Amino acid sequence: MSEKSFQFTIEPWSVVHENKEYHTPIFNLLQRKMRLEAKEDKSEGDFYVLEAPEWVNVIPITKNKEVVLVEQYRYGIEQPTLEIPGGMVDPKEQPLESIKRELVEETGYHSKNWSSLGKVSSNPAIMTNNTHLYLAEGCELITSKKPAGDEHERINVHLLPMEKFLDYVADGTIHHSIMVAAVARFLLKGKQEAKS
């Protein structure tokens, strides 16, 4: 980490009024009237944002140094994807509790060795939430039952050697932006550890 934090210079906007336009089980669509009160510019405008719960993701690595991945169908792009396990933080849960639960539910794997890879803004242009990223090492299969998932969630679990996993990120097979962010944080962690 750098010795000095970046100094932001752009003026902030303030919320004048907020209205919930639409509610779903996953997010709320909010309309925000916002005001900029800069010396040279006094602007006001309407903006739309998605209010969503915090999300979690994990890079799970087995004792054999394989990455545990989930294959599932994504309705937004209408295609299957290959991803690291993750999900939403349930009410009254801490992010680490949520991802431990999600890992078992989606893959049947469990780990006793967890570390944080930090958090990223899910999409700061239009979303209010963060995604908390984790590394789980020494993962072991604790149940051979087919992953439960949500009502419409079907998951196939795959184990890949680390090199193949990174190849799939590099060639775009693994393309979910938050998954790619987790991989970047994982690789940076390894680089920092190598320096120390």
Phi and psi restraints in degrees (value plus and minus 20) as a CYANA .aco file:
   2 SER   PHI     -88.8   -48.8
   2 SER   PSI     134.3   174.3
   3 GLU   PHI     -87.8   -47.8
   3 GLU   PSI     -56.6   -16.6
   4 LYS   PHI    -130.9   -90.9
   4 LYS   PSI     116.4   156.4
   5 SER   PHI     -97.3   -57.3
   5 SER   PSI     132.2   172.2
   6 PHE   PHI     -84.7   -44.7
   6 PHE   PSI     117.5   157.5
   7 GLN   PHI    -119.8   -79.8
   7 GLN   PSI      88.5   128.5
   8 PHE   PHI     -93.2   -53.2
   8 PHE   PSI     121.6   161.6
   9 THR   PHI    -141.4  -101.4
   9 THR   PSI     -29.5    10.5
  10 ILE   PHI     -98.3   -58.3
  10 ILE   PSI     123.7   163.7
  11 GLU   PHI     -93.2   -53.2
  11 GLU   PSI     120.6   160.6
  12 PRO   PHI    -100.0   -60.0
  12 PRO   PSI     136.7   176.7
  13 TRP   PHI    -118.7   -78.7
  13 TRP   PSI     133.2   173.2
  14 SER   PHI    -138.7   -98.7
  14 SER   PSI     128.3   168.3
  15 VAL   PHI    -101.1   -61.1
  15 VAL   PSI     102.8   142.8
  16 VAL   PHI    -109.2   -69.2
  16 VAL   PSI     -62.5   -22.5
  17 HIS   PHI    -174.9  -134.9
  17 HIS   PSI     125.1   165.1
  18 GLU   PHI    -152.4  -112.4
  18 GLU   PSI     116.9   156.9
  19 ASN   PHI    -153.4  -113.4
  19 ASN   PSI     112.9   152.9
  20 LYS   PHI    -101.4   -61.4
  20 LYS   PSI      92.7   132.7
  21 GLU   PHI    -105.2   -65.2
  21 GLU   PSI     -55.4   -15.4
  22 TYR   PHI    -176.7  -136.7
  22 TYR   PSI     122.2   162.2
  23 HIS   PHI    -141.0  -101.0
  23 HIS   PSI     114.7   154.7
  24 THR   PHI    -150.8  -110.8
  24 THR   PSI     150.4   190.4
  25 PRO   PHI     -85.7   -45.7
  25 PRO   PSI     -37.7     2.3
  26 ILE   PHI    -124.1   -84.1
  26 ILE   PSI     -56.5   -16.5
  27 PHE   PHI    -172.7  -132.7
  27 PHE   PSI     144.2   184.2
  28 ASN   PHI    -133.0   -93.0
  28 ASN   PSI     118.3   158.3
  29 LEU   PHI    -112.1   -72.1
  29 LEU   PSI      99.6   139.6
  30 LEU   PHI    -130.5   -90.5
  30 LEU   PSI     121.5   161.5
  31 GLN   PHI    -125.0   -85.0
  31 GLN   PSI     104.3   144.3
  32 ARG   PHI    -137.1   -97.1
  32 ARG   PSI     104.4   144.4
  33 LYS   PHI    -107.7   -67.7
  33 LYS   PSI     102.1   142.1
  34 MET   PHI    -145.4  -105.4
  34 MET   PSI     133.1   173.1
  35 ARG   PHI    -148.7  -108.7
  35 ARG   PSI     115.7   155.7
  36 LEU   PHI    -125.5   -85.5
  36 LEU   PSI     105.7   145.7
  37 GLU   PHI    -139.9   -99.9
  37 GLU   PSI      47.1    87.1
  38 ALA   PHI    -107.2   -67.2
  38 ALA   PSI     141.0   181.0
  39 LYS   PHI     -77.6   -37.6
  39 LYS   PSI     -65.8   -25.8
  40 GLU   PHI    -109.4   -69.4
  40 GLU   PSI     -35.1     4.9
  41 ASP   PHI    -162.6  -122.6
  41 ASP   PSI     103.6   143.6
  42 LYS   PHI    -136.9   -96.9
  42 LYS   PSI      76.8   116.8
  43 SER   PHI    -134.1   -94.1
  43 SER   PSI     135.0   175.0
  44 GLU   PHI    -160.7  -120.7
  44 GLU   PSI     123.4   163.4
  45 GLY   PHI    -180.9  -140.9
  45 GLY   PSI     144.5   184.5
  46 ASP   PHI    -118.3   -78.3
  46 ASP   PSI     115.3   155.3
  47 PHE   PHI    -152.2  -112.2
  47 PHE   PSI     129.0   169.0
  48 TYR   PHI    -136.0   -96.0
  48 TYR   PSI     109.1   149.1
  49 VAL   PHI    -152.3  -112.3
  49 VAL   PSI     135.0   175.0
  50 LEU   PHI    -121.2   -81.2
  50 LEU   PSI      98.8   138.8
  51 GLU   PHI    -110.5   -70.5
  51 GLU   PSI      94.9   134.9
  52 ALA   PHI    -149.4  -109.4
  52 ALA   PSI     136.8   176.8
  53 PRO   PHI     -90.0   -50.0
  53 PRO   PSI     143.9   183.9
  54 GLU   PHI     -82.0   -42.0
  54 GLU   PSI     128.6   168.6
  55 TRP   PHI    -135.0   -95.0
  55 TRP   PSI     142.7   182.7
  56 VAL   PHI    -158.5  -118.5
  56 VAL   PSI     127.6   167.6
  57 ASN   PHI    -162.5  -122.5
  57 ASN   PSI     136.1   176.1
  58 VAL   PHI    -161.5  -121.5
  58 VAL   PSI     121.8   161.8
  59 ILE   PHI    -117.0   -77.0
  59 ILE   PSI      83.2   123.2
  60 PRO   PHI    -114.6   -74.6
  60 PRO   PSI     106.5   146.5
  61 ILE   PHI    -139.5   -99.5
  61 ILE   PSI     108.0   148.0
  62 THR   PHI     -97.0   -57.0
  62 THR   PSI     152.8   192.8
  63 LYS   PHI     -83.6   -43.6
  63 LYS   PSI     -43.0    -3.0
  64 ASN   PHI    -110.4   -70.4
  64 ASN   PSI      -6.9    33.1
  65 LYS   PHI      43.9    83.9
  65 LYS   PSI      15.5    55.5
  66 GLU   PHI    -126.6   -86.6
  66 GLU   PSI     126.8   166.8
  67 VAL   PHI    -112.6   -72.6
  67 VAL   PSI     112.6   152.6
  68 VAL   PHI    -108.6   -68.6
  68 VAL   PSI      99.6   139.6
  69 LEU   PHI    -142.3  -102.3
  69 LEU   PSI     137.2   177.2
  70 VAL   PHI    -138.7   -98.7
  70 VAL   PSI     116.0   156.0
  71 GLU   PHI    -126.1   -86.1
  71 GLU   PSI     108.0   148.0
  72 GLN   PHI    -171.8  -131.8
  72 GLN   PSI     143.1   183.1
  73 TYR   PHI    -108.7   -68.7
  73 TYR   PSI     112.9   152.9
  74 ARG   PHI    -130.8   -90.8
  74 ARG   PSI     101.5   141.5
  75 TYR   PHI     -91.8   -51.8
  75 TYR   PSI     -48.4    -8.4
  76 GLY   PHI     -83.4   -43.4
  76 GLY   PSI     -66.5   -26.5
  77 ILE   PHI    -118.1   -78.1
  77 ILE   PSI     -23.6    16.4
  78 GLU   PHI      35.5    75.5
  78 GLU   PSI      26.9    66.9
  79 GLN   PHI    -171.7  -131.7
  79 GLN   PSI     137.6   177.6
  80 PRO   PHI     -95.2   -55.2
  80 PRO   PSI     132.9   172.9
  81 THR   PHI    -151.3  -111.3
  81 THR   PSI     139.7   179.7
  82 LEU   PHI    -133.6   -93.6
  82 LEU   PSI     103.4   143.4
  83 GLU   PHI    -162.7  -122.7
  83 GLU   PSI     145.9   185.9
  84 ILE   PHI    -100.7   -60.7
  84 ILE   PSI     135.4   175.4
  85 PRO   PHI     -84.7   -44.7
  85 PRO   PSI     130.8   170.8
  86 GLY   PHI    -197.3  -157.3
  86 GLY   PSI    -196.9  -156.9
  87 GLY   PHI     151.7   191.7
  87 GLY   PSI    -182.4  -142.4
  88 MET   PHI    -114.2   -74.2
  88 MET   PSI     129.8   169.8
  89 VAL   PHI    -100.8   -60.8
  89 VAL   PSI     100.5   140.5
  90 ASP   PHI     -92.5   -52.5
  90 ASP   PSI     134.5   174.5
  91 PRO   PHI     -74.8   -34.8
  91 PRO   PSI     120.2   160.2
  92 LYS   PHI      50.7    90.7
  92 LYS   PSI     -12.0    28.0
  93 GLU   PHI    -124.6   -84.6
  93 GLU   PSI     128.0   168.0
  94 GLN   PHI    -106.4   -66.4
  94 GLN   PSI     133.5   173.5
  95 PRO   PHI     -73.0   -33.0
  95 PRO   PSI     -61.6   -21.6
  96 LEU   PHI     -84.8   -44.8
  96 LEU   PSI     -60.0   -20.0
  97 GLU   PHI     -80.2   -40.2
  97 GLU   PSI     -64.0   -24.0
  98 SER   PHI     -82.4   -42.4
  98 SER   PSI     -64.5   -24.5
  99 ILE   PHI     -93.0   -53.0
  99 ILE   PSI     -51.8   -11.8
 100 LYS   PHI     -82.3   -42.3
 100 LYS   PSI     -62.5   -22.5
 101 ARG   PHI     -85.5   -45.5
 101 ARG   PSI     -66.3   -26.3
 102 GLU   PHI     -80.7   -40.7
 102 GLU   PSI     -61.0   -21.0
 103 LEU   PHI     -79.8   -39.8
 103 LEU   PSI     -66.0   -26.0
 104 VAL   PHI     -87.4   -47.4
 104 VAL   PSI     -66.1   -26.1
 105 GLU   PHI     -80.9   -40.9
 105 GLU   PSI     -62.0   -22.0
 106 GLU   PHI    -104.1   -64.1
 106 GLU   PSI     -49.5    -9.5
 107 THR   PHI    -145.7  -105.7
 107 THR   PSI     -40.6    -0.6
 108 GLY   PHI      63.2   103.2
 108 GLY   PSI     -18.0    22.0
 109 TYR   PHI    -116.5   -76.5
 109 TYR   PSI     133.4   173.4
 110 HIS   PHI    -159.9  -119.9
 110 HIS   PSI     130.8   170.8
 111 SER   PHI    -158.6  -118.6
 111 SER   PSI     130.1   170.1
 112 LYS   PHI    -125.1   -85.1
 112 LYS   PSI     -24.0    16.0
 113 ASN   PHI    -138.6   -98.6
 113 ASN   PSI      75.0   115.0
 114 TRP   PHI    -134.9   -94.9
 114 TRP   PSI     123.2   163.2
 115 SER   PHI    -163.3  -123.3
 115 SER   PSI     131.5   171.5
 116 SER   PHI    -105.2   -65.2
 116 SER   PSI     119.9   159.9
 117 LEU   PHI    -126.3   -86.3
 117 LEU   PSI      -5.7    34.3
 118 GLY   PHI      69.3   109.3
 118 GLY   PSI    -182.3  -142.3
 119 LYS   PHI    -157.4  -117.4
 119 LYS   PSI     136.5   176.5
 120 VAL   PHI    -150.6  -110.6
 120 VAL   PSI     133.7   173.7
 121 SER   PHI     -91.7   -51.7
 121 SER   PSI     108.3   148.3
 122 SER   PHI     -80.9   -40.9
 122 SER   PSI     -67.7   -27.7
 123 ASN   PHI    -185.3  -145.3
 123 ASN   PSI      69.9   109.9
 124 PRO   PHI     -84.6   -44.6
 124 PRO   PSI     -34.8     5.2
 125 ALA   PHI     -88.9   -48.9
 125 ALA   PSI     -56.4   -16.4
 126 ILE   PHI    -156.1  -116.1
 126 ILE   PSI     -21.0    19.0
 127 MET   PHI    -141.9  -101.9
 127 MET   PSI     128.1   168.1
 128 THR   PHI    -112.7   -72.7
 128 THR   PSI     -30.5     9.5
 129 ASN   PHI    -119.7   -79.7
 129 ASN   PSI     151.4   191.4
 130 ASN   PHI    -137.2   -97.2
 130 ASN   PSI     140.7   180.7
 131 THR   PHI    -135.1   -95.1
 131 THR   PSI     105.1   145.1
 132 HIS   PHI    -112.7   -72.7
 132 HIS   PSI     108.1   148.1
 133 LEU   PHI    -129.3   -89.3
 133 LEU   PSI     118.5   158.5
 134 TYR   PHI    -155.5  -115.5
 134 TYR   PSI     139.5   179.5
 135 LEU   PHI    -139.1   -99.1
 135 LEU   PSI     109.3   149.3
 136 ALA   PHI    -140.9  -100.9
 136 ALA   PSI      97.5   137.5
 137 GLU   PHI    -128.6   -88.6
 137 GLU   PSI     136.5   176.5
 138 GLY   PHI      47.7    87.7
 138 GLY   PSI      12.0    52.0
 139 CYS   PHI     -85.3   -45.3
 139 CYS   PSI     121.3   161.3
 140 GLU   PHI    -149.6  -109.6
 140 GLU   PSI     125.3   165.3
 141 LEU   PHI     -94.8   -54.8
 141 LEU   PSI     101.9   141.9
 142 ILE   PHI    -131.3   -91.3
 142 ILE   PSI     -31.6     8.4
 143 THR   PHI    -166.6  -126.6
 143 THR   PSI     117.4   157.4
 144 SER   PHI    -117.8   -77.8
 144 SER   PSI     -16.1    23.9
 145 LYS   PHI     -84.9   -44.9
 145 LYS   PSI     126.2   166.2
 146 LYS   PHI     -78.8   -38.8
 146 LYS   PSI     115.7   155.7
 147 PRO   PHI     -71.6   -31.6
 147 PRO   PSI     117.2   157.2
 148 ALA   PHI     -92.4   -52.4
 148 ALA   PSI     -79.6   -39.6
 149 GLY   PHI      46.0    86.0
 149 GLY   PSI    -197.1  -157.1
 150 ASP   PHI    -101.5   -61.5
 150 ASP   PSI     158.3   198.3
 151 GLU   PHI     -72.7   -32.7
 151 GLU   PSI     -64.6   -24.6
 152 HIS   PHI    -126.8   -86.8
 152 HIS   PSI      -7.4    32.6
 153 GLU   PHI    -114.1   -74.1
 153 GLU   PSI     101.3   141.3
 154 ARG   PHI    -137.2   -97.2
 154 ARG   PSI     110.3   150.3
 155 ILE   PHI    -149.8  -109.8
 155 ILE   PSI     115.0   155.0
 156 ASN   PHI    -132.0   -92.0
 156 ASN   PSI     113.8   153.8
 157 VAL   PHI    -118.2   -78.2
 157 VAL   PSI     116.8   156.8
 158 HIS   PHI    -150.8  -110.8
 158 HIS   PSI     122.9   162.9
 159 LEU   PHI    -129.9   -89.9
 159 LEU   PSI     108.4   148.4
 160 LEU   PHI    -149.7  -109.7
 160 LEU   PSI     120.8   160.8
 161 PRO   PHI     -79.3   -39.3
 161 PRO   PSI     129.5   169.5
 162 MET   PHI     -73.2   -33.2
 162 MET   PSI     -64.2   -24.2
 163 GLU   PHI     -81.2   -41.2
 163 GLU   PSI     -61.8   -21.8
 164 LYS   PHI     -87.1   -47.1
 164 LYS   PSI     -60.1   -20.1
 165 PHE   PHI     -76.8   -36.8
 165 PHE   PSI     -68.8   -28.8
 166 LEU   PHI     -86.6   -46.6
 166 LEU   PSI     -54.7   -14.7
 167 ASP   PHI     -80.6   -40.6
 167 ASP   PSI     -61.6   -21.6
 168 TYR   PHI     -87.3   -47.3
 168 TYR   PSI     -51.6   -11.6
 169 VAL   PHI     -89.4   -49.4
 169 VAL   PSI     -64.7   -24.7
 170 ALA   PHI     -84.1   -44.1
 170 ALA   PSI     -58.2   -18.2
 171 ASP   PHI    -110.1   -70.1
 171 ASP   PSI     -20.1    19.9
 172 GLY   PHI      70.2   110.2
 172 GLY   PSI     -19.3    20.7
 173 THR   PHI     -80.1   -40.1
 173 THR   PSI     -63.6   -23.6
 174 ILE   PHI    -116.9   -76.9
 174 ILE   PSI      89.4   129.4
 175 HIS   PHI    -147.1  -107.1
 175 HIS   PSI     -22.9    17.1
 176 HIS   PHI     -81.1   -41.1
 176 HIS   PSI     103.4   143.4
 177 SER   PHI     -80.0   -40.0
 177 SER   PSI     -56.4   -16.4
 178 ILE   PHI     -92.5   -52.5
 178 ILE   PSI     -51.2   -11.2
 179 MET   PHI     -86.1   -46.1
 179 MET   PSI     -62.3   -22.3
 180 VAL   PHI     -84.1   -44.1
 180 VAL   PSI     -57.9   -17.9
 181 ALA   PHI     -82.2   -42.2
 181 ALA   PSI     -60.7   -20.7
 182 ALA   PHI     -82.9   -42.9
 182 ALA   PSI     -61.1   -21.1
 183 VAL   PHI     -84.2   -44.2
 183 VAL   PSI     -61.5   -21.5
 184 ALA   PHI     -79.6   -39.6
 184 ALA   PSI     -65.4   -25.4
 185 ARG   PHI     -84.2   -44.2
 185 ARG   PSI     -58.2   -18.2
 186 PHE   PHI     -82.7   -42.7
 186 PHE   PSI     -67.0   -27.0
 187 LEU   PHI     -87.2   -47.2
 187 LEU   PSI     -57.6   -17.6
 188 LEU   PHI     -85.6   -45.6
 188 LEU   PSI     -57.1   -17.1
 189 LYS   PHI     -80.8   -40.8
 189 LYS   PSI     -64.8   -24.8
 190 GLY   PHI     -82.6   -42.6
 190 GLY   PSI     -58.7   -18.7
 191 LYS   PHI     -85.8   -45.8
 191 LYS   PSI     -63.1   -23.1
 192 GLN   PHI     -85.9   -45.9
 192 GLN   PSI     -58.9   -18.9
 193 GLU   PHI     -86.6   -46.6
 193 GLU   PSI     -54.7   -14.7
 194 ALA   PHI     -87.0   -47.0
 194 ALA   PSI     -50.5   -10.5
 195 LYS   PHI     -91.4   -51.4
 195 LYS   PSI     -52.7   -12.7
